[in-house]
Amino acid sequence: MKRRVDNGEMKVAFALHPVTMKQIIDIADSGNIMPPKTTWFEPKLRSGLVIHTLQ
């Protein structure tokens, strides 16, 4: 992220601590929802690595 900001590809970037599974479970159990983009992660895997043909 620092490299992408430094070379001008991005104007700003934020790196936050990841949400733990316990936090996700506690939020779900309390009937709340996570804010948008809390499931965003970097680096993204290429789809070919995670998609398999079903026959």
PDBQT receptor file of N, H, CA, C and O in Angstrom, charges set to zero:
ATOM      1  N   MET A   1       0.817  -1.173   0.000  1.00  0.00    +0.000 N 
ATOM      2  CA  MET A   1       0.000   0.000   0.000  1.00  0.00    +0.000 C 
ATOM      3  C   MET A   1       0.871   1.250   0.000  1.00  0.00    +0.000 C 
ATOM      4  O   MET A   1       0.580   2.226  -0.692  1.00  0.00    +0.000 OA
ATOM      5  N   LYS A   2       1.928   1.206   0.776  1.00  0.00    +0.000 N 
ATOM      6  H   LYS A   2       2.165   0.413   1.338  1.00  0.00    +0.000 HD
ATOM      7  CA  LYS A   2       2.820   2.360   0.820  1.00  0.00    +0.000 C 
ATOM      8  C   LYS A   2       3.407   2.633  -0.557  1.00  0.00    +0.000 C 
ATOM      9  O   LYS A   2       3.488   3.782  -0.991  1.00  0.00    +0.000 OA
ATOM     10  N   ARG A   3       3.813   1.575  -1.236  1.00  0.00    +0.000 N 
ATOM     11  H   ARG A   3       3.747   0.641  -0.883  1.00  0.00    +0.000 HD
ATOM     12  CA  ARG A   3       4.396   1.734  -2.576  1.00  0.00    +0.000 C 
ATOM     13  C   ARG A   3       3.381   2.354  -3.531  1.00  0.00    +0.000 C 
ATOM     14  O   ARG A   3       3.733   3.220  -4.331  1.00  0.00    +0.000 OA
ATOM     15  N   ARG A   4       2.133   1.919  -3.454  1.00  0.00    +0.000 N 
ATOM     16  H   ARG A   4       1.848   1.215  -2.804  1.00  0.00    +0.000 HD
ATOM     17  CA  ARG A   4       1.106   2.429  -4.360  1.00  0.00    +0.000 C 
ATOM     18  C   ARG A   4       0.795   3.893  -4.089  1.00  0.00    +0.000 C 
ATOM     19  O   ARG A   4       0.500   4.643  -5.019  1.00  0.00    +0.000 OA
ATOM     20  N   VAL A   5       0.858   4.306  -2.840  1.00  0.00    +0.000 N 
ATOM     21  H   VAL A   5       1.098   3.697  -2.085  1.00  0.00    +0.000 HD
ATOM     22  CA  VAL A   5       0.669   5.732  -2.518  1.00  0.00    +0.000 C 
ATOM     23  C   VAL A   5       1.898   6.519  -2.949  1.00  0.00    +0.000 C 
ATOM     24  O   VAL A   5       1.773   7.583  -3.555  1.00  0.00    +0.000 OA
ATOM     25  N   ASP A   6       3.077   6.007  -2.643  1.00  0.00    +0.000 N 
ATOM     26  H   ASP A   6       3.178   5.142  -2.150  1.00  0.00    +0.000 HD
ATOM     27  CA  ASP A   6       4.314   6.712  -2.980  1.00  0.00    +0.000 C 
ATOM     28  C   ASP A   6       4.484   6.917  -4.487  1.00  0.00    +0.000 C 
ATOM     29  O   ASP A   6       5.011   7.946  -4.910  1.00  0.00    +0.000 OA
ATOM     30  N   ASN A   7       4.041   5.941  -5.312  1.00  0.00    +0.000 N 
ATOM     31  H   ASN A   7       3.613   5.105  -4.968  1.00  0.00    +0.000 HD
ATOM     32  CA  ASN A   7       4.216   6.115  -6.758  1.00  0.00    +0.000 C 
ATOM     33  C   ASN A   7       3.043   6.838  -7.412  1.00  0.00    +0.000 C 
ATOM     34  O   ASN A   7       3.011   6.974  -8.635  1.00  0.00    +0.000 OA
ATOM     35  N   GLY A   8       2.076   7.304  -6.616  1.00  0.00    +0.000 N 
ATOM     36  H   GLY A   8       2.102   7.194  -5.623  1.00  0.00    +0.000 HD
ATOM     37  CA  GLY A   8       0.971   8.106  -7.127  1.00  0.00    +0.000 C 
ATOM     38  C   GLY A   8      -0.211   7.315  -7.645  1.00  0.00    +0.000 C 
ATOM     39  O   GLY A   8      -1.185   7.905  -8.111  1.00  0.00    +0.000 OA
ATOM     40  N   GLU A   9      -0.153   5.996  -7.578  1.00  0.00    +0.000 N 
ATOM     41  H   GLU A   9       0.639   5.516  -7.199  1.00  0.00    +0.000 HD
ATOM     42  CA  GLU A   9      -1.272   5.172  -8.035  1.00  0.00    +0.000 C 
ATOM     43  C   GLU A   9      -2.508   5.399  -7.156  1.00  0.00    +0.000 C 
ATOM     44  O   GLU A   9      -3.638   5.364  -7.642  1.00  0.00    +0.000 OA
ATOM     45  N   MET A  10      -2.283   5.629  -5.879  1.00  0.00    +0.000 N 
ATOM     46  H   MET A  10      -1.364   5.657  -5.484  1.00  0.00    +0.000 HD
ATOM     47  CA  MET A  10      -3.363   5.915  -4.930  1.00  0.00    +0.000 C 
ATOM     48  C   MET A  10      -3.026   7.207  -4.201  1.00  0.00    +0.000 C 
ATOM     49  O   MET A  10      -1.857   7.571  -4.072  1.00  0.00    +0.000 OA
ATOM     50  N   LYS A  11      -4.060   7.896  -3.725  1.00  0.00    +0.000 N 
ATOM     51  H   LYS A  11      -5.009   7.600  -3.829  1.00  0.00    +0.000 HD
ATOM     52  CA  LYS A  11      -3.816   9.131  -2.974  1.00  0.00    +0.000 C 
ATOM     53  C   LYS A  11      -3.661   8.866  -1.483  1.00  0.00    +0.000 C 
ATOM     54  O   LYS A  11      -2.919   9.566  -0.794  1.00  0.00    +0.000 OA
ATOM     55  N   VAL A  12      -4.363   7.856  -0.991  1.00  0.00    +0.000 N 
ATOM     56  H   VAL A  12      -4.965   7.288  -1.551  1.00  0.00    +0.000 HD
ATOM     57  CA  VAL A  12      -4.300   7.534   0.431  1.00  0.00    +0.000 C 
ATOM     58  C   VAL A  12      -4.631   6.051   0.602  1.00  0.00    +0.000 C 
ATOM     59  O   VAL A  12      -5.347   5.470  -0.213  1.00  0.00    +0.000 OA
ATOM     60  N   ALA A  13      -4.112   5.452   1.657  1.00  0.00    +0.000 N 
ATOM     61  H   ALA A  13      -3.530   5.925   2.320  1.00  0.00    +0.000 HD
ATOM     62  CA  ALA A  13      -4.421   4.054   1.968  1.00  0.00    +0.000 C 
ATOM     63  C   ALA A  13      -4.454   3.906   3.492  1.00  0.00    +0.000 C 
ATOM     64  O   ALA A  13      -3.710   4.571   4.212  1.00  0.00    +0.000 OA
ATOM     65  N   PHE A  14      -5.317   3.035   3.955  1.00  0.00    +0.000 N 
ATOM     66  H   PHE A  14      -5.921   2.495   3.370  1.00  0.00    +0.000 HD
ATOM     67  CA  PHE A  14      -5.432   2.775   5.388  1.00  0.00    +0.000 C 
ATOM     68  C   PHE A  14      -5.250   1.288   5.628  1.00  0.00    +0.000 C 
ATOM     69  O   PHE A  14      -5.856   0.469   4.937  1.00  0.00    +0.000 OA
ATOM     70  N   ALA A  15      -4.436   0.937   6.586  1.00  0.00    +0.000 N 
ATOM     71  H   ALA A  15      -3.944   1.603   7.147  1.00  0.00    +0.000 HD
ATOM     72  CA  ALA A  15      -4.257  -0.453   6.993  1.00  0.00    +0.000 C 
ATOM     73  C   ALA A  15      -4.783  -0.579   8.413  1.00  0.00    +0.000 C 
ATOM     74  O   ALA A  15      -4.284   0.073   9.330  1.00  0.00    +0.000 OA
ATOM     75  N   LEU A  16      -5.780  -1.412   8.587  1.00  0.00    +0.000 N 
ATOM     76  H   LEU A  16      -6.185  -1.942   7.842  1.00  0.00    +0.000 HD
ATOM     77  CA  LEU A  16      -6.416  -1.580   9.892  1.00  0.00    +0.000 C 
ATOM     78  C   LEU A  16      -6.208  -3.002  10.386  1.00  0.00    +0.000 C 
ATOM     79  O   LEU A  16      -5.967  -3.912   9.593  1.00  0.00    +0.000 OA
ATOM     80  N   HIS A  17      -6.301  -3.189  11.683  1.00  0.00    +0.000 N 
ATOM     81  H   HIS A  17      -6.496  -2.449  12.327  1.00  0.00    +0.000 HD
ATOM     82  CA  HIS A  17      -6.207  -4.528  12.247  1.00  0.00    +0.000 C 
ATOM     83  C   HIS A  17      -7.406  -5.345  11.771  1.00  0.00    +0.000 C 
ATOM     84  O   HIS A  17      -8.518  -4.822  11.703  1.00  0.00    +0.000 OA
ATOM     85  N   PRO A  18      -7.199  -6.610  11.442  1.00  0.00    +0.000 N 
ATOM     86  CA  PRO A  18      -8.318  -7.437  10.967  1.00  0.00    +0.000 C 
ATOM     87  C   PRO A  18      -9.322  -7.732  12.072  1.00  0.00    +0.000 C 
ATOM     88  O   PRO A  18      -8.987  -7.744  13.256  1.00  0.00    +0.000 OA
ATOM     89  N   VAL A  19     -10.540  -7.964  11.661  1.00  0.00    +0.000 N 
ATOM     90  H   VAL A  19     -10.812  -7.954  10.699  1.00  0.00    +0.000 HD
ATOM     91  CA  VAL A  19     -11.595  -8.361  12.589  1.00  0.00    +0.000 C 
ATOM     92  C   VAL A  19     -11.379  -9.830  12.920  1.00  0.00    +0.000 C 
ATOM     93  O   VAL A  19     -11.126 -10.640  12.028  1.00  0.00    +0.000 OA
ATOM     94  N   THR A  20     -11.477 -10.172  14.193  1.00  0.00    +0.000 N 
ATOM     95  H   THR A  20     -11.683  -9.513  14.917  1.00  0.00    +0.000 HD
ATOM     96  CA  THR A  20     -11.293 -11.567  14.598  1.00  0.00    +0.000 C 
ATOM     97  C   THR A  20     -12.589 -12.355  14.392  1.00  0.00    +0.000 C 
ATOM     98  O   THR A  20     -13.669 -11.772  14.298  1.00  0.00    +0.000 OA
ATOM     99  N   MET A  21     -12.472 -13.664  14.324  1.00  0.00    +0.000 N 
ATOM    100  H   MET A  21     -11.594 -14.137  14.401  1.00  0.00    +0.000 HD
ATOM    101  CA  MET A  21     -13.667 -14.502  14.194  1.00  0.00    +0.000 C 
ATOM    102  C   MET A  21     -14.581 -14.321  15.403  1.00  0.00    +0.000 C 
ATOM    103  O   MET A  21     -15.804 -14.336  15.257  1.00  0.00    +0.000 OA
ATOM    104  N   LYS A  22     -14.012 -14.153  16.582  1.00  0.00    +0.000 N 
ATOM    105  H   LYS A  22     -13.019 -14.141  16.700  1.00  0.00    +0.000 HD
ATOM    106  CA  LYS A  22     -14.837 -13.941  17.773  1.00  0.00    +0.000 C 
ATOM    107  C   LYS A  22     -15.658 -12.662  17.643  1.00  0.00    +0.000 C 
ATOM    108  O   LYS A  22     -16.831 -12.632  18.015  1.00  0.00    +0.000 OA
ATOM    109  N   GLN A  23     -15.039 -11.604  17.114  1.00  0.00    +0.000 N 
ATOM    110  H   GLN A  23     -14.086 -11.628  16.812  1.00  0.00    +0.000 HD
ATOM    111  CA  GLN A  23     -15.769 -10.353  16.921  1.00  0.00    +0.000 C 
ATOM    112  C   GLN A  23     -16.913 -10.535  15.922  1.00  0.00    +0.000 C 
ATOM    113  O   GLN A  23     -18.012 -10.027  16.140  1.00  0.00    +0.000 OA
ATOM    114  N   ILE A  24     -16.661 -11.253  14.837  1.00  0.00    +0.000 N 
ATOM    115  H   ILE A  24     -15.767 -11.667  14.660  1.00  0.00    +0.000 HD
ATOM    116  CA  ILE A  24     -17.706 -11.493  13.839  1.00  0.00    +0.000 C 
ATOM    117  C   ILE A  24     -18.850 -12.290  14.451  1.00  0.00    +0.000 C 
ATOM    118  O   ILE A  24     -20.018 -11.961  14.245  1.00  0.00    +0.000 OA
ATOM    119  N   ILE A  25     -18.518 -13.339  15.203  1.00  0.00    +0.000 N 
ATOM    120  H   ILE A  25     -17.569 -13.606  15.370  1.00  0.00    +0.000 HD
ATOM    121  CA  ILE A  25     -19.548 -14.168  15.836  1.00  0.00    +0.000 C 
ATOM    122  C   ILE A  25     -20.346 -13.356  16.850  1.00  0.00    +0.000 C 
ATOM    123  O   ILE A  25     -21.572 -13.453  16.898  1.00  0.00    +0.000 OA
ATOM    124  N   ASP A  26     -19.651 -12.553  17.664  1.00  0.00    +0.000 N 
ATOM    125  H   ASP A  26     -18.655 -12.474  17.626  1.00  0.00    +0.000 HD
ATOM    126  CA  ASP A  26     -20.340 -11.717  18.660  1.00  0.00    +0.000 C 
ATOM    127  C   ASP A  26     -21.291 -10.728  17.986  1.00  0.00    +0.000 C 
ATOM    128  O   ASP A  26     -22.407 -10.518  18.464  1.00  0.00    +0.000 OA
ATOM    129  N   ILE A  27     -20.860 -10.126  16.890  1.00  0.00    +0.000 N 
ATOM    130  H   ILE A  27     -19.954 -10.297  16.502  1.00  0.00    +0.000 HD
ATOM    131  CA  ILE A  27     -21.706  -9.170  16.169  1.00  0.00    +0.000 C 
ATOM    132  C   ILE A  27     -22.925  -9.887  15.584  1.00  0.00    +0.000 C 
ATOM    133  O   ILE A  27     -24.049  -9.397  15.696  1.00  0.00    +0.000 OA
ATOM    134  N   ALA A  28     -22.700 -11.044  14.963  1.00  0.00    +0.000 N 
ATOM    135  H   ALA A  28     -21.787 -11.442  14.873  1.00  0.00    +0.000 HD
ATOM    136  CA  ALA A  28     -23.815 -11.805  14.391  1.00  0.00    +0.000 C 
ATOM    137  C   ALA A  28     -24.785 -12.275  15.479  1.00  0.00    +0.000 C 
ATOM    138  O   ALA A  28     -26.002 -12.188  15.312  1.00  0.00    +0.000 OA
ATOM    139  N   ASP A  29     -24.241 -12.772  16.591  1.00  0.00    +0.000 N 
ATOM    140  H   ASP A  29     -23.252 -12.842  16.727  1.00  0.00    +0.000 HD
ATOM    141  CA  ASP A  29     -25.093 -13.255  17.688  1.00  0.00    +0.000 C 
ATOM    142  C   ASP A  29     -25.928 -12.147  18.311  1.00  0.00    +0.000 C 
ATOM    143  O   ASP A  29     -27.018 -12.405  18.821  1.00  0.00    +0.000 OA
ATOM    144  N   SER A  30     -25.429 -10.918  18.276  1.00  0.00    +0.000 N 
ATOM    145  H   SER A  30     -24.543 -10.708  17.862  1.00  0.00    +0.000 HD
ATOM    146  CA  SER A  30     -26.175  -9.801  18.859  1.00  0.00    +0.000 C 
ATOM    147  C   SER A  30     -27.197  -9.223  17.880  1.00  0.00    +0.000 C 
ATOM    148  O   SER A  30     -27.923  -8.289  18.220  1.00  0.00    +0.000 OA
ATOM    149  N   GLY A  31     -27.256  -9.785  16.648  1.00  0.00    +0.000 N 
ATOM    150  H   GLY A  31     -26.666 -10.543  16.372  1.00  0.00    +0.000 HD
ATOM    151  CA  GLY A  31     -28.243  -9.325  15.673  1.00  0.00    +0.000 C 
ATOM    152  C   GLY A  31     -27.791  -8.121  14.866  1.00  0.00    +0.000 C 
ATOM    153  O   GLY A  31     -28.583  -7.547  14.118  1.00  0.00    +0.000 OA
ATOM    154  N   ASN A  32     -26.548  -7.735  15.004  1.00  0.00    +0.000 N 
ATOM    155  H   ASN A  32     -25.905  -8.202  15.612  1.00  0.00    +0.000 HD
ATOM    156  CA  ASN A  32     -26.035  -6.594  14.250  1.00  0.00    +0.000 C 
ATOM    157  C   ASN A  32     -25.415  -7.061  12.941  1.00  0.00    +0.000 C 
ATOM    158  O   ASN A  32     -25.313  -8.261  12.684  1.00  0.00    +0.000 OA
ATOM    159  N   ILE A  33     -25.003  -6.104  12.117  1.00  0.00    +0.000 N 
ATOM    160  H   ILE A  33     -25.086  -5.129  12.326  1.00  0.00    +0.000 HD
ATOM    161  CA  ILE A  33     -24.337  -6.426  10.861  1.00  0.00    +0.000 C 
ATOM    162  C   ILE A  33     -23.020  -5.659  10.784  1.00  0.00    +0.000 C 
ATOM    163  O   ILE A  33     -22.841  -4.632  11.438  1.00  0.00    +0.000 OA
ATOM    164  N   MET A  34     -22.109  -6.178   9.974  1.00  0.00    +0.000 N 
ATOM    165  H   MET A  34     -22.254  -7.013   9.443  1.00  0.00    +0.000 HD
ATOM    166  CA  MET A  34     -20.818  -5.517   9.778  1.00  0.00    +0.000 C 
ATOM    167  C   MET A  34     -20.982  -4.388   8.765  1.00  0.00    +0.000 C 
ATOM    168  O   MET A  34     -21.792  -4.501   7.845  1.00  0.00    +0.000 OA
ATOM    169  N   PRO A  35     -20.230  -3.305   8.919  1.00  0.00    +0.000 N 
ATOM    170  CA  PRO A  35     -20.306  -2.236   7.931  1.00  0.00    +0.000 C 
ATOM    171  C   PRO A  35     -19.736  -2.698   6.585  1.00  0.00    +0.000 C 
ATOM    172  O   PRO A  35     -18.959  -3.652   6.532  1.00  0.00    +0.000 OA
ATOM    173  N   PRO A  36     -20.125  -2.018   5.495  1.00  0.00    +0.000 N 
ATOM    174  CA  PRO A  36     -19.598  -2.398   4.184  1.00  0.00    +0.000 C 
ATOM    175  C   PRO A  36     -18.071  -2.379   4.164  1.00  0.00    +0.000 C 
ATOM    176  O   PRO A  36     -17.439  -1.590   4.867  1.00  0.00    +0.000 OA
ATOM    177  N   LYS A  37     -17.496  -3.250   3.358  1.00  0.00    +0.000 N 
ATOM    178  H   LYS A  37     -18.010  -3.891   2.787  1.00  0.00    +0.000 HD
ATOM    179  CA  LYS A  37     -16.060  -3.348   3.112  1.00  0.00    +0.000 C 
ATOM    180  C   LYS A  37     -15.265  -3.942   4.274  1.00  0.00    +0.000 C 
ATOM    181  O   LYS A  37     -14.035  -3.922   4.226  1.00  0.00    +0.000 OA
ATOM    182  N   THR A  38     -15.908  -4.466   5.308  1.00  0.00    +0.000 N 
ATOM    183  H   THR A  38     -16.908  -4.482   5.347  1.00  0.00    +0.000 HD
ATOM    184  CA  THR A  38     -15.142  -5.084   6.385  1.00  0.00    +0.000 C 
ATOM    185  C   THR A  38     -14.596  -6.436   5.966  1.00  0.00    +0.000 C 
ATOM    186  O   THR A  38     -13.737  -7.002   6.642  1.00  0.00    +0.000 OA
ATOM    187  N   THR A  39     -15.095  -6.955   4.847  1.00  0.00    +0.000 N 
ATOM    188  H   THR A  39     -15.792  -6.495   4.297  1.00  0.00    +0.000 HD
ATOM    189  CA  THR A  39     -14.574  -8.228   4.362  1.00  0.00    +0.000 C 
ATOM    190  C   THR A  39     -13.538  -8.030   3.263  1.00  0.00    +0.000 C 
ATOM    191  O   THR A  39     -13.099  -9.004   2.651  1.00  0.00    +0.000 OA
ATOM    192  N   TRP A  40     -13.144  -6.802   3.004  1.00  0.00    +0.000 N 
ATOM    193  H   TRP A  40     -13.501  -6.011   3.501  1.00  0.00    +0.000 HD
ATOM    194  CA  TRP A  40     -12.137  -6.508   1.977  1.00  0.00    +0.000 C 
ATOM    195  C   TRP A  40     -10.777  -6.981   2.459  1.00  0.00    +0.000 C 
ATOM    196  O   TRP A  40     -10.429  -6.776   3.622  1.00  0.00    +0.000 OA
ATOM    197  N   PHE A  41     -10.014  -7.601   1.596  1.00  0.00    +0.000 N 
ATOM    198  H   PHE A  41     -10.297  -7.768   0.651  1.00  0.00    +0.000 HD
ATOM    199  CA  PHE A  41      -8.672  -8.015   1.990  1.00  0.00    +0.000 C 
ATOM    200  C   PHE A  41      -7.724  -7.854   0.819  1.00  0.00    +0.000 C 
ATOM    201  O   PHE A  41      -8.135  -7.928  -0.339  1.00  0.00    +0.000 OA
ATOM    202  N   GLU A  42      -6.495  -7.641   1.113  1.00  0.00    +0.000 N 
ATOM    203  H   GLU A  42      -6.161  -7.582   2.054  1.00  0.00    +0.000 HD
ATOM    204  CA  GLU A  42      -5.428  -7.506   0.118  1.00  0.00    +0.000 C 
ATOM    205  C   GLU A  42      -4.309  -8.443   0.505  1.00  0.00    +0.000 C 
ATOM    206  O   GLU A  42      -4.091  -8.608   1.705  1.00  0.00    +0.000 OA
ATOM    207  N   PRO A  43      -3.614  -9.043  -0.352  1.00  0.00    +0.000 N 
ATOM    208  CA  PRO A  43      -3.827  -9.009  -1.800  1.00  0.00    +0.000 C 
ATOM    209  C   PRO A  43      -4.965  -9.931  -2.197  1.00  0.00    +0.000 C 
ATOM    210  O   PRO A  43      -5.209 -10.945  -1.542  1.00  0.00    +0.000 OA
ATOM    211  N   LYS A  44      -5.659  -9.580  -3.265  1.00  0.00    +0.000 N 
ATOM    212  H   LYS A  44      -5.461  -8.757  -3.796  1.00  0.00    +0.000 HD
ATOM    213  CA  LYS A  44      -6.745 -10.413  -3.790  1.00  0.00    +0.000 C 
ATOM    214  C   LYS A  44      -6.155 -11.601  -4.537  1.00  0.00    +0.000 C 
ATOM    215  O   LYS A  44      -5.168 -11.465  -5.261  1.00  0.00    +0.000 OA
ATOM    216  N   LEU A  45      -6.765 -12.763  -4.354  1.00  0.00    +0.000 N 
ATOM    217  H   LEU A  45      -7.566 -12.873  -3.766  1.00  0.00    +0.000 HD
ATOM    218  CA  LEU A  45      -6.351 -13.940  -5.108  1.00  0.00    +0.000 C 
ATOM    219  C   LEU A  45      -6.914 -13.868  -6.520  1.00  0.00    +0.000 C 
ATOM    220  O   LEU A  45      -8.017 -13.361  -6.726  1.00  0.00    +0.000 OA
ATOM    221  N   ARG A  46      -6.184 -14.356  -7.465  1.00  0.00    +0.000 N 
ATOM    222  H   ARG A  46      -5.288 -14.768  -7.298  1.00  0.00    +0.000 HD
ATOM    223  CA  ARG A  46      -6.710 -14.469  -8.827  1.00  0.00    +0.000 C 
ATOM    224  C   ARG A  46      -7.827 -15.499  -8.815  1.00  0.00    +0.000 C 
ATOM    225  O   ARG A  46      -7.695 -16.547  -8.183  1.00  0.00    +0.000 OA
ATOM    226  N   SER A  47      -8.912 -15.218  -9.499  1.00  0.00    +0.000 N 
ATOM    227  H   SER A  47      -9.019 -14.366 -10.012  1.00  0.00    +0.000 HD
ATOM    228  CA  SER A  47     -10.075 -16.104  -9.431  1.00  0.00    +0.000 C 
ATOM    229  C   SER A  47      -9.759 -17.528  -9.870  1.00  0.00    +0.000 C 
ATOM    230  O   SER A  47     -10.402 -18.466  -9.400  1.00  0.00    +0.000 OA
ATOM    231  N   GLY A  48      -8.794 -17.711 -10.751  1.00  0.00    +0.000 N 
ATOM    232  H   GLY A  48      -8.272 -16.948 -11.133  1.00  0.00    +0.000 HD
ATOM    233  CA  GLY A  48      -8.427 -19.055 -11.192  1.00  0.00    +0.000 C 
ATOM    234  C   GLY A  48      -7.886 -19.918 -10.081  1.00  0.00    +0.000 C 
ATOM    235  O   GLY A  48      -7.883 -21.144 -10.197  1.00  0.00    +0.000 OA
ATOM    236  N   LEU A  49      -7.434 -19.314  -9.016  1.00  0.00    +0.000 N 
ATOM    237  H   LEU A  49      -7.437 -18.319  -8.922  1.00  0.00    +0.000 HD
ATOM    238  CA  LEU A  49      -6.909 -20.086  -7.896  1.00  0.00    +0.000 C 
ATOM    239  C   LEU A  49      -8.011 -20.619  -6.998  1.00  0.00    +0.000 C 
ATOM    240  O   LEU A  49      -7.800 -21.583  -6.262  1.00  0.00    +0.000 OA
ATOM    241  N   VAL A  50      -9.180 -20.003  -7.049  1.00  0.00    +0.000 N 
ATOM    242  H   VAL A  50      -9.351 -19.220  -7.647  1.00  0.00    +0.000 HD
ATOM    243  CA  VAL A  50     -10.248 -20.395  -6.123  1.00  0.00    +0.000 C 
ATOM    244  C   VAL A  50     -11.502 -20.903  -6.809  1.00  0.00    +0.000 C 
ATOM    245  O   VAL A  50     -12.421 -21.358  -6.127  1.00  0.00    +0.000 OA
ATOM    246  N   ILE A  51     -11.576 -20.845  -8.137  1.00  0.00    +0.000 N 
ATOM    247  H   ILE A  51     -10.830 -20.476  -8.691  1.00  0.00    +0.000 HD
ATOM    248  CA  ILE A  51     -12.765 -21.307  -8.854  1.00  0.00    +0.000 C 
ATOM    249  C   ILE A  51     -12.427 -22.623  -9.548  1.00  0.00    +0.000 C 
ATOM    250  O   ILE A  51     -11.447 -22.720 -10.286  1.00  0.00    +0.000 OA
ATOM    251  N   HIS A  52     -13.247 -23.618  -9.299  1.00  0.00    +0.000 N 
ATOM    252  H   HIS A  52     -14.044 -23.539  -8.699  1.00  0.00    +0.000 HD
ATOM    253  CA  HIS A  52     -13.055 -24.931  -9.919  1.00  0.00    +0.000 C 
ATOM    254  C   HIS A  52     -14.292 -25.274 -10.733  1.00  0.00    +0.000 C 
ATOM    255  O   HIS A  52     -15.410 -24.940 -10.340  1.00  0.00    +0.000 OA
ATOM    256  N   THR A  53     -14.099 -25.935 -11.857  1.00  0.00    +0.000 N 
ATOM    257  H   THR A  53     -13.191 -26.206 -12.177  1.00  0.00    +0.000 HD
ATOM    258  CA  THR A  53     -15.207 -26.374 -12.684  1.00  0.00    +0.000 C 
ATOM    259  C   THR A  53     -15.939 -27.514 -11.988  1.00  0.00    +0.000 C 
ATOM    260  O   THR A  53     -15.321 -28.485 -11.551  1.00  0.00    +0.000 OA
ATOM    261  N   LEU A  54     -17.253 -27.387 -11.888  1.00  0.00    +0.000 N 
ATOM    262  H   LEU A  54     -17.754 -26.598 -12.242  1.00  0.00    +0.000 HD
ATOM    263  CA  LEU A  54     -18.067 -28.456 -11.307  1.00  0.00    +0.000 C 
ATOM    264  C   LEU A  54     -18.649 -29.279 -12.443  1.00  0.00    +0.000 C 
ATOM    265  O   LEU A  54     -19.229 -28.733 -13.382  1.00  0.00    +0.000 OA
ATOM    266  N   GLN A  55     -18.493 -30.586 -12.356  1.00  0.00    +0.000 N 
ATOM    267  H   GLN A  55     -18.022 -31.029 -11.594  1.00  0.00    +0.000 HD
ATOM    268  CA  GLN A  55     -19.002 -31.466 -13.424  1.00  0.00    +0.000 C 
ATOM    269  C   GLN A  55     -20.051 -32.395 -12.895  1.00  0.00    +0.000 C 
ATOM    270  O   GLN A  55     -20.592 -33.207 -13.646  1.00  0.00    +0.000 OA
TER     271      GLN A  55
